[in-house]
Amino acid sequence: MASKSNDLKFEDKLWAACDELRGSMDASEYRNVVLGLIFLKYVSDSFEEKRQELLKSDYPEDAEDSDAYLADNIFWVSPEARWNNIQKAAKTPQIGEVIDHAMESIEKDNESLRGILSKNYESPDLDRSRLGGVVDLISDINVGGKEAKERDILGRVYEYFLQKFASNEKKNGGEFYTPRSVVKTLVEMVEPFKGTVYDPCCGSGGMFVQSEQFVQEHQGQIADLSVYGQESNPTTWKLAKLNLAIRGIDNNFGAHQADTFTNDLHKGTHFDYILANPPFNVKKWGGEKLKDDPRWKYGIPPEGNANYAWIEHIISKLNPDGKAGFVLANGALSTTLKEELAIRKNLLEADKIDAIVALPDKMFYSTGIPVSLWFIDMNKNSEDERDRRGETLFIDARELGEMVDRTHREFSNEDIKKIADTYHAYRGTNKQKYEDVAGFCKIAKLDEIAKNDYVLTPGRYVGLAEQEDDGEPYEVKMARLTGELKKQFEESDRLQDEIKDVLKELGYEI
């Protein structure tokens, strides 16, 4: 696997590709153009890796048989659409035409891609020499093959680009790809083995990709999981469709993009599992038009922040035994805004909030807002789980994770296992015995939460971690500490006298 430093060079190089087109197109146009090219390179790389494998097999003739690729969920790429053909045309005036024909060919040969690939590369508004430069840059980057699929390269690219585009356009990057370690934590806790899984703001589809991997790692059948999603951004919706198509995951994302609040494409449908990372603290979400919406069972969300609207939407879409895990900004844990406090109180008294996990900072590429994971269980007294009625588990994971570069932190597999194992011990779904751990986890009863004004901040409940006894007797330790403090006071007095002398020389006697 590539090192973290190589990952960053990879992302920087792709951004350089965007800069090549910046002078001739606006941000939304060149974003689509570059992402389309990256996808084309991704498809071609994956195809070529399989092609070389087939050429070395006992049946090399299969290298030109489309069924041999489709069997491994690899798209068939006709000769004119392969990247080497595009690279050859990079410095010619026909480069736009060549790319458009490649996109049309791939759509024609792969039903799941119909209507979702960009085909505007021949546009007169697109500078041919700049486009050729982008092709040359992307040519050196491997974005396909097995390793790229495992690392969800398309999602990583999209996350990085959203951050950059938002920064350059001086907008808040409110929607972005969820980092893999955060998604994996959600999936390992919710455990979507079998049934329906839904994401009301699916972004590039990373929740579903990780769910598929979870099922495979636990010897399940991906065919037992049905995927539903919705996305309001048209570019992101197409990317999600591509991301799942690459992996052969059937999905129902609706016929087009749509806003989940004002145009629920899955109205009346309920799900076994919900995984989501809603955009944080959205102010304009259409709440003024939805005052009488039946989703607001626990109270009407405020018009100025969508956080609690997302919570209620998610709960409204769960089956009677459904479970959900989602990300929210930390402000939702303790907000005292009248409408939000009332909803939080009602949710707790209705026994819907199963667990809260506080995350460390720097987990996301495009925001520094501190966040937490919320877990909802519609039935805390199911037959195969411990009776948790009237209880909520709090986990403070802020000390976990490691910095992978100057600005980004990730959970290790061990971190994720520690969090997930604690949750499953609490639920009684693993062999471990649950115990409160000072500074890390605690089960709180409803009356304790009520005494804390229904605040859900984990640190308020788990307390401080116990300090190890260093073996130094109390009397000896106090004598040592007071001796050190005396020396510090003496040094302070000396420095104070020096400062007074300097001020006196300047004519400012104290």
C-alpha positions as semicolon CSV with decimal commas, in nm:
position;residue;x (nm);y (nm);z (nm)
1;M;0,000;0,000;0,000
2;A;0,125;0,351;-0,073
3;S;0,261;0,554;0,213
4;K;0,074;0,851;0,353
5;S;0,330;1,085;0,197
6;N;0,267;0,932;-0,143
7;D;-0,107;0,976;-0,090
8;L;-0,057;1,347;-0,036
9;K;0,163;1,380;-0,343
10;F;-0,106;1,198;-0,538
11;E;-0,377;1,440;-0,422
12;D;-0,157;1,744;-0,481
13;K;-0,084;1,623;-0,832
14;L;-0,453;1,589;-0,909
15;W;-0,514;1,940;-0,781
16;A;-0,237;2,057;-1,013
17;A;-0,443;1,901;-1,292
18;C;-0,732;2,124;-1,194
19;D;-0,508;2,428;-1,201
20;E;-0,427;2,346;-1,562
21;L;-0,790;2,420;-1,654
22;R;-0,859;2,698;-1,406
23;G;-0,795;2,979;-1,653
24;S;-1,054;2,866;-1,908
25;M;-1,343;2,735;-1,700
26;D;-1,533;2,817;-1,383
27;A;-1,498;2,594;-1,077
28;S;-1,807;2,377;-1,128
29;E;-1,718;2,306;-1,491
30;Y;-1,354;2,214;-1,444
31;R;-1,440;2,005;-1,136
32;N;-1,669;1,788;-1,350
33;V;-1,415;1,767;-1,631
34;V;-1,129;1,657;-1,408
35;L;-1,338;1,409;-1,207
36;G;-1,462;1,261;-1,533
37;L;-1,108;1,213;-1,656
38;I;-1,003;1,055;-1,328
39;F;-1,292;0,812;-1,352
40;L;-1,197;0,727;-1,710
41;K;-0,839;0,661;-1,598
42;Y;-0,971;0,454;-1,305
43;V;-1,183;0,235;-1,533
44;S;-0,902;0,195;-1,783
45;D;-0,644;0,107;-1,515
46;S;-0,875;-0,157;-1,365
47;F;-0,944;-0,300;-1,710
48;E;-0,577;-0,308;-1,806
49;E;-0,476;-0,483;-1,482
50;K;-0,731;-0,758;-1,552
51;R;-0,632;-0,770;-1,920
52;Q;-0,267;-0,835;-1,834
53;E;-0,374;-1,108;-1,593
54;L;-0,580;-1,277;-1,863
55;L;-0,302;-1,249;-2,122
56;K;-0,074;-1,445;-1,886
57;S;-0,338;-1,710;-1,815
58;D;-0,399;-2,042;-1,989
59;Y;-0,667;-1,871;-2,199
60;P;-0,515;-1,545;-2,331
61;E;-0,794;-1,514;-2,584
62;D;-1,024;-1,419;-2,294
63;A;-0,843;-1,084;-2,278
64;E;-1,077;-0,957;-2,550
65;D;-1,391;-1,120;-2,411
66;S;-1,611;-0,869;-2,227
67;D;-1,770;-1,144;-2,013
68;A;-1,434;-1,219;-1,852
69;Y;-1,429;-0,865;-1,711
70;L;-1,793;-0,833;-1,618
71;A;-1,764;-1,153;-1,412
72;D;-1,522;-0,964;-1,182
73;N;-1,729;-0,643;-1,179
74;I;-1,477;-0,474;-1,407
75;F;-1,612;-0,256;-1,686
76;W;-1,542;-0,356;-2,042
77;V;-1,334;-0,085;-2,215
78;S;-1,319;-0,098;-2,593
79;P;-0,983;-0,020;-2,761
80;E;-1,076;0,339;-2,854
81;A;-1,169;0,415;-2,493
82;R;-0,852;0,282;-2,330
83;W;-0,626;0,535;-2,165
84;N;-0,325;0,468;-2,387
85;N;-0,534;0,582;-2,684
86;I;-0,633;0,900;-2,500
87;Q;-0,277;0,967;-2,391
88;K;-0,157;0,940;-2,752
89;A;-0,405;1,214;-2,849
90;A;-0,315;1,445;-2,558
91;K;-0,117;1,691;-2,770
92;T;-0,350;1,691;-3,068
93;P;-0,642;1,927;-3,146
94;Q;-0,872;1,621;-3,143
95;I;-0,818;1,539;-2,772
96;G;-1,168;1,657;-2,671
97;E;-1,334;1,452;-2,942
98;V;-1,132;1,144;-2,847
99;I;-1,237;1,170;-2,483
100;D;-1,605;1,225;-2,566
101;H;-1,603;0,920;-2,792
102;A;-1,437;0,719;-2,513
103;M;-1,708;0,820;-2,266
104;E;-1,983;0,734;-2,515
105;S;-1,823;0,397;-2,585
106;I;-1,799;0,306;-2,216
107;E;-2,162;0,402;-2,156
108;K;-2,272;0,199;-2,457
109;D;-2,084;-0,111;-2,338
110;N;-2,183;-0,083;-1,968
111;E;-2,552;-0,044;-1,892
112;S;-2,501;0,072;-1,530
113;L;-2,312;0,381;-1,652
114;R;-2,575;0,508;-1,897
115;G;-2,633;0,881;-1,862
116;I;-2,389;0,950;-1,579
117;L;-2,057;1,019;-1,755
118;S;-1,944;1,368;-1,859
119;K;-1,931;1,415;-2,236
120;N;-1,848;1,783;-2,292
121;Y;-1,476;1,761;-2,364
122;E;-1,519;1,878;-2,722
123;S;-1,675;2,203;-2,601
124;P;-1,521;2,514;-2,763
125;D;-1,497;2,664;-2,412
126;L;-1,240;2,402;-2,316
127;D;-0,881;2,488;-2,404
128;R;-0,732;2,191;-2,592
129;S;-0,374;2,244;-2,484
130;R;-0,476;2,273;-2,117
131;L;-0,691;1,960;-2,149
132;G;-0,395;1,774;-2,299
133;G;-0,182;1,889;-2,006
134;V;-0,434;1,745;-1,762
135;V;-0,429;1,414;-1,950
136;D;-0,049;1,405;-1,924
137;L;-0,062;1,469;-1,549
138;I;-0,323;1,204;-1,484
139;S;-0,138;0,954;-1,702
140;D;0,131;0,917;-1,437
141;I;-0,113;0,836;-1,157
142;N;-0,248;0,485;-1,097
143;V;-0,607;0,522;-0,979
144;G;-0,733;0,177;-1,078
145;G;-0,673;-0,184;-0,987
146;K;-0,738;-0,381;-0,670
147;E;-0,542;-0,154;-0,436
148;A;-0,726;0,157;-0,556
149;K;-1,062;-0,013;-0,501
150;E;-0,969;-0,111;-0,147
151;R;-0,864;0,245;-0,068
152;D;-1,172;0,400;-0,234
153;I;-0,956;0,635;-0,438
154;L;-1,250;0,807;-0,607
155;G;-1,394;0,900;-0,269
156;R;-1,057;1,027;-0,144
157;V;-1,017;1,238;-0,457
158;Y;-1,365;1,383;-0,421
159;E;-1,313;1,465;-0,053
160;Y;-0,987;1,644;-0,128
161;F;-1,134;1,833;-0,423
162;L;-1,439;1,952;-0,229
163;Q;-1,211;2,095;0,036
164;K;-1,000;2,272;-0,224
165;F;-1,294;2,398;-0,430
166;A;-1,474;2,527;-0,121
167;S;-1,159;2,701;0,002
168;N;-1,086;2,863;-0,333
169;E;-1,446;2,973;-0,380
170;K;-1,453;3,092;-0,016
171;K;-1,748;2,868;0,072
172;N;-1,793;2,634;0,361
173;G;-1,723;2,275;0,264
174;G;-2,050;2,152;0,411
175;E;-2,071;1,826;0,217
176;F;-1,780;1,590;0,183
177;Y;-1,667;1,233;0,174
178;T;-1,648;1,072;0,518
179;P;-1,298;0,947;0,613
180;R;-1,268;0,571;0,594
181;S;-1,179;0,514;0,959
182;V;-1,493;0,703;1,067
183;V;-1,710;0,504;0,825
184;K;-1,553;0,180;0,940
185;T;-1,627;0,268;1,304
186;L;-1,992;0,330;1,220
187;V;-2,019;0,008;1,021
188;E;-1,844;-0,208;1,282
189;M;-2,085;-0,078;1,548
190;V;-2,410;-0,094;1,349
191;E;-2,317;-0,425;1,179
192;P;-2,531;-0,417;0,861
193;F;-2,518;-0,789;0,783
194;K;-2,848;-0,851;0,612
195;G;-3,145;-0,640;0,508
196;T;-3,182;-0,283;0,382
197;V;-2,928;-0,005;0,440
198;Y;-2,999;0,363;0,367
199;D;-2,804;0,687;0,359
200;P;-3,015;1,004;0,317
201;C;-2,710;1,215;0,220
202;C;-2,488;0,954;0,059
203;G;-2,211;1,172;-0,085
204;S;-1,977;0,954;-0,291
205;G;-2,124;0,632;-0,147
206;G;-1,847;0,546;0,099
207;M;-2,089;0,415;0,364
208;F;-2,211;0,148;0,121
209;V;-1,862;0,056;0,006
210;Q;-1,754;-0,002;0,366
211;S;-2,075;-0,196;0,441
212;E;-1,995;-0,429;0,151
213;Q;-1,644;-0,484;0,284
214;F;-1,781;-0,550;0,633
215;V;-2,020;-0,818;0,505
216;Q;-1,743;-0,985;0,304
217;E;-1,499;-0,980;0,598
218;H;-1,761;-1,147;0,818
219;Q;-1,836;-1,422;0,565
220;G;-2,173;-1,278;0,473
221;Q;-2,330;-1,239;0,131
222;I;-2,341;-0,891;-0,023
223;A;-2,652;-1,003;-0,213
224;D;-2,831;-1,012;0,125
225;L;-2,788;-0,635;0,161
226;S;-3,003;-0,390;-0,038
227;V;-2,868;-0,038;-0,080
228;Y;-3,077;0,281;-0,086
229;G;-2,956;0,638;-0,091
230;Q;-3,023;0,997;-0,184
231;E;-2,802;1,293;-0,270
232;S;-2,893;1,652;-0,352
233;N;-2,578;1,748;-0,543
234;P;-2,595;1,628;-0,909
235;T;-2,219;1,582;-0,945
236;T;-2,198;1,392;-0,617
237;W;-2,499;1,180;-0,711
238;K;-2,325;1,074;-1,032
239;L;-2,002;1,000;-0,846
240;A;-2,191;0,780;-0,598
241;K;-2,349;0,591;-0,885
242;L;-2,003;0,544;-1,038
243;N;-1,845;0,445;-0,708
244;L;-2,097;0,165;-0,653
245;A;-2,107;0,062;-1,017
246;I;-1,733;0,000;-1,009
247;R;-1,788;-0,247;-0,725
248;G;-2,091;-0,413;-0,875
249;I;-2,317;-0,300;-0,589
250;D;-2,680;-0,272;-0,696
251;N;-2,844;0,039;-0,559
252;N;-3,152;0,256;-0,558
253;F;-3,045;0,621;-0,548
254;G;-3,353;0,739;-0,733
255;A;-3,364;0,846;-1,097
256;H;-3,194;1,178;-1,020
257;Q;-3,052;1,390;-0,742
258;A;-3,300;1,542;-0,495
259;D;-3,315;1,721;-0,160
260;T;-3,400;1,470;0,114
261;F;-3,609;1,714;0,319
262;T;-3,824;1,861;0,044
263;N;-3,830;1,564;-0,198
264;D;-3,784;1,232;-0,019
265;L;-3,730;0,983;-0,303
266;H;-3,797;0,692;-0,064
267;K;-4,110;0,827;0,099
268;G;-4,299;0,560;0,290
269;T;-4,002;0,321;0,287
270;H;-3,840;0,206;0,611
271;F;-3,499;0,046;0,656
272;D;-3,314;-0,198;0,879
273;Y;-2,996;0,013;0,897
274;I;-2,911;0,376;0,838
275;L;-2,556;0,512;0,808
276;A;-2,505;0,882;0,743
277;N;-2,281;1,184;0,768
278;P;-2,520;1,477;0,718
279;P;-2,374;1,820;0,634
280;F;-2,309;2,003;0,961
281;N;-2,511;2,300;1,087
282;V;-2,692;2,380;0,761
283;K;-2,885;2,704;0,808
284;K;-3,106;2,710;0,499
285;W;-3,268;2,370;0,466
286;G;-3,632;2,457;0,392
287;G;-3,761;2,417;0,745
288;E;-4,006;2,705;0,707
289;K;-4,194;2,499;0,446
290;L;-4,206;2,181;0,653
291;K;-4,366;2,288;0,981
292;D;-4,637;2,019;0,959
293;D;-4,416;1,739;0,829
294;P;-4,505;1,400;0,986
295;R;-4,133;1,325;1,035
296;W;-4,121;1,569;1,328
297;K;-4,264;1,323;1,582
298;Y;-4,043;1,449;1,865
299;G;-4,071;1,822;1,796
300;I;-4,037;2,074;1,514
301;P;-3,668;2,140;1,430
302;P;-3,554;2,504;1,423
303;E;-3,542;2,674;1,084
304;G;-3,185;2,795;1,138
305;N;-3,008;2,457;1,179
306;A;-3,079;2,123;1,012
307;N;-2,899;1,900;1,266
308;Y;-3,212;1,790;1,452
309;A;-3,410;1,765;1,129
310;W;-3,157;1,504;1,016
311;I;-3,194;1,315;1,345
312;E;-3,572;1,303;1,316
313;H;-3,565;1,217;0,945
314;I;-3,331;0,924;1,016
315;I;-3,546;0,792;1,301
316;S;-3,860;0,826;1,088
317;K;-3,706;0,597;0,824
318;L;-3,616;0,307;1,058
319;N;-3,803;-0,020;1,091
320;P;-3,937;-0,113;1,440
321;D;-3,612;-0,306;1,506
322;G;-3,395;-0,069;1,302
323;K;-3,055;0,070;1,398
324;A;-2,872;0,384;1,286
325;G;-2,528;0,536;1,322
326;F;-2,450;0,889;1,205
327;V;-2,211;1,181;1,247
328;L;-2,314;1,518;1,393
329;A;-2,132;1,831;1,504
330;N;-2,075;1,836;1,882
331;G;-2,304;2,135;1,927
332;A;-2,600;1,898;1,887
333;L;-2,500;1,718;2,208
334;S;-2,560;2,011;2,438
335;T;-2,751;2,281;2,250
336;T;-2,990;2,473;2,476
337;L;-3,197;2,614;2,190
338;K;-3,556;2,557;2,298
339;E;-3,666;2,345;2,001
340;E;-3,351;2,129;1,998
341;L;-3,345;2,073;2,374
342;A;-3,711;1,966;2,362
343;I;-3,642;1,718;2,081
344;R;-3,337;1,574;2,258
345;K;-3,537;1,532;2,581
346;N;-3,820;1,361;2,394
347;L;-3,580;1,126;2,214
348;L;-3,420;1,022;2,542
349;E;-3,752;0,972;2,716
350;A;-3,871;0,767;2,417
351;D;-3,553;0,557;2,465
352;K;-3,419;0,595;2,112
353;I;-3,060;0,710;2,180
354;D;-2,845;0,402;2,239
355;A;-2,491;0,542;2,241
356;I;-2,278;0,852;2,183
357;V;-1,909;0,844;2,084
358;A;-1,696;1,160;2,103
359;L;-1,433;1,166;1,826
360;P;-1,087;1,327;1,834
361;D;-1,018;1,644;1,639
362;K;-0,865;1,653;1,290
363;M;-1,054;1,344;1,168
364;F;-1,196;1,520;0,861
365;Y;-1,013;1,678;0,568
366;S;-1,249;1,966;0,512
367;T;-1,358;2,085;0,857
368;G;-1,214;2,133;1,202
369;I;-1,555;2,118;1,370
370;P;-1,547;1,864;1,658
371;V;-1,793;1,581;1,595
372;S;-1,952;1,280;1,760
373;L;-2,117;0,958;1,649
374;W;-2,481;0,899;1,743
375;F;-2,635;0,551;1,758
376;I;-3,008;0,491;1,751
377;D;-3,179;0,162;1,837
378;M;-3,554;0,143;1,791
379;N;-3,577;-0,167;2,013
380;K;-3,339;-0,186;2,310
381;N;-3,507;-0,501;2,435
382;S;-3,475;-0,734;2,135
383;E;-3,444;-1,107;2,204
384;D;-3,079;-1,145;2,104
385;E;-2,950;-0,841;2,297
386;R;-2,919;-0,724;2,656
387;D;-3,215;-0,524;2,785
388;R;-3,087;-0,165;2,770
389;R;-3,411;0,019;2,831
390;G;-3,354;0,350;3,006
391;E;-2,979;0,341;2,938
392;T;-2,735;0,522;2,708
393;L;-2,370;0,432;2,658
394;F;-2,116;0,714;2,647
395;I;-1,771;0,659;2,493
396;D;-1,501;0,928;2,496
397;A;-1,262;0,836;2,213
398;R;-1,089;1,173;2,193
399;E;-0,755;1,027;2,305
400;L;-0,756;0,758;2,036
401;G;-0,626;0,783;1,679
402;E;-0,291;0,887;1,540
403;M;-0,178;1,176;1,324
404;V;-0,102;1,057;0,972
405;D;0,027;1,398;0,866
406;R;0,033;1,750;1,010
407;T;-0,341;1,805;0,985
408;H;-0,515;1,466;0,970
409;R;-0,583;1,198;1,227
410;E;-0,709;0,842;1,170
411;F;-0,829;0,558;1,388
412;S;-0,622;0,242;1,367
413;N;-0,795;-0,094;1,339
414;E;-0,716;-0,145;1,708
415;D;-0,887;0,184;1,797
416;I;-1,197;0,087;1,601
417;K;-1,203;-0,258;1,763
418;K;-1,179;-0,106;2,112
419;I;-1,476;0,124;2,047
420;A;-1,688;-0,139;1,870
421;D;-1,613;-0,412;2,124
422;T;-1,716;-0,180;2,408
423;Y;-2,045;-0,106;2,234
424;H;-2,119;-0,471;2,162
425;A;-2,035;-0,569;2,521
426;Y;-2,287;-0,308;2,633
427;R;-2,544;-0,452;2,391
428;G;-2,460;-0,807;2,498
429;T;-2,383;-0,914;2,141
430;N;-2,028;-1,035;2,202
431;K;-1,861;-1,254;2,463
432;Q;-1,702;-0,968;2,655
433;K;-1,838;-0,850;2,987
434;Y;-1,909;-0,479;2,989
435;E;-1,749;-0,262;3,258
436;D;-1,741;0,117;3,297
437;V;-1,389;0,252;3,243
438;A;-1,312;0,590;3,398
439;G;-1,219;0,838;3,128
440;F;-1,340;0,614;2,843
441;C;-1,690;0,467;2,880
442;K;-1,993;0,465;3,108
443;I;-2,355;0,353;3,100
444;A;-2,582;0,633;3,221
445;K;-2,944;0,592;3,328
446;L;-3,209;0,836;3,209
447;D;-3,243;0,999;3,551
448;E;-2,870;1,082;3,555
449;I;-2,892;1,231;3,205
450;A;-3,200;1,431;3,309
451;K;-3,006;1,575;3,606
452;N;-2,749;1,695;3,351
453;D;-3,018;1,884;3,156
454;Y;-3,024;1,606;2,892
455;V;-2,674;1,698;2,776
456;L;-2,513;1,411;2,581
457;T;-2,146;1,512;2,597
458;P;-1,956;1,188;2,686
459;G;-1,694;1,369;2,895
460;R;-1,962;1,473;3,140
461;Y;-2,036;1,108;3,223
462;V;-1,716;0,909;3,180
463;G;-1,511;1,133;3,409
464;L;-1,131;1,132;3,421
465;A;-0,911;0,832;3,365
466;E;-0,760;0,681;3,678
467;Q;-0,397;0,774;3,732
468;E;-0,151;0,493;3,795
469;D;0,009;0,490;4,140
470;D;0,376;0,580;4,100
471;G;0,464;0,422;4,437
472;E;0,589;0,747;4,594
473;P;0,457;0,789;4,954
474;Y;0,219;1,081;5,002
475;E;0,440;1,264;5,257
476;V;0,747;1,235;5,035
477;K;0,556;1,351;4,726
478;M;0,411;1,657;4,905
479;A;0,754;1,753;5,043
480;R;0,901;1,730;4,695
481;L;0,621;1,927;4,528
482;T;0,620;2,206;4,788
483;G;0,999;2,230;4,757
484;E;0,966;2,269;4,379
485;L;0,692;2,527;4,423
486;K;0,908;2,728;4,665
487;K;1,188;2,744;4,410
488;Q;0,943;2,858;4,141
489;F;0,812;3,135;4,369
490;E;1,171;3,249;4,439
491;E;1,246;3,257;4,065
492;S;0,926;3,454;4,008
493;D;1,029;3,711;4,269
494;R;1,373;3,746;4,110
495;L;1,229;3,802;3,763
496;Q;0,980;4,054;3,903
497;D;1,262;4,255;4,063
498;E;1,455;4,256;3,733
499;I;1,152;4,387;3,546
500;K;1,105;4,665;3,804
501;D;1,471;4,768;3,769
502;V;1,443;4,788;3,390
503;L;1,125;4,996;3,409
504;K;1,290;5,227;3,667
505;E;1,581;5,292;3,428
506;L;1,324;5,388;3,163
507;G;1,158;5,630;3,404
508;Y;0,858;5,416;3,495
509;E;0,904;5,326;3,857
510;I;0,652;5,085;4,012
